[in-house]
Amino acid sequence: MACTLIIQSVVGQGQPNLLFVKVSGSASECSKVNVSIICTGTHAVTHSNVMVTNGAWETTFTEAEIKLGGCLKCGYPNYPITVRANCADRIS
């Protein structure tokens, strides 16, 4: 069976500047996921090997990390947030 990965929630806090972005989801057939965030910048910031526990995973990007990804403000249409995730490994 193939790895199944779902991003269930992306929550940013801070007004007007983002203080953190928490990303959570579920995964099956893998024990770790890689999660990346990018906004207006050219460099994605990645949390590698985020552990999957009981089918769920969660990671929080700090204020410094989201600035590296070009995530500057919260709630503005000119500052979209793109989150990507993939299974880092595969378990049988």
ZIHUWO-V907187 format. One record per backbone hydrogen bond with DSSP energy under -1.0 kcal/mol. CO is the residue of the C=O (numbers start at 1). NH is the residue of the N-H. Records with the same first field share a line. If there is no record, write none. Layout:
CO: NH + NH
//
This chain:
4: 28
6: 26
9: 24
11: 22
13: 19 + 20
16: 74
20: 13
21: 61
22: 11
23: 59
24: 8 + 9
25: 57
26: 6
28: 4
29: 91
31: 52
32: 88
33: 50
34: 86
35: 47
36: 84
37: 45
38: 82
45: 37
47: 35
50: 33
53: 56
55: 27
56: 53
57: 25
59: 23
61: 21
62: 66
63: 67
64: 68
65: 69
66: 71
67: 70
69: 39 + 41
70: 40 + 72
76: 79
82: 38
84: 36
86: 34
//
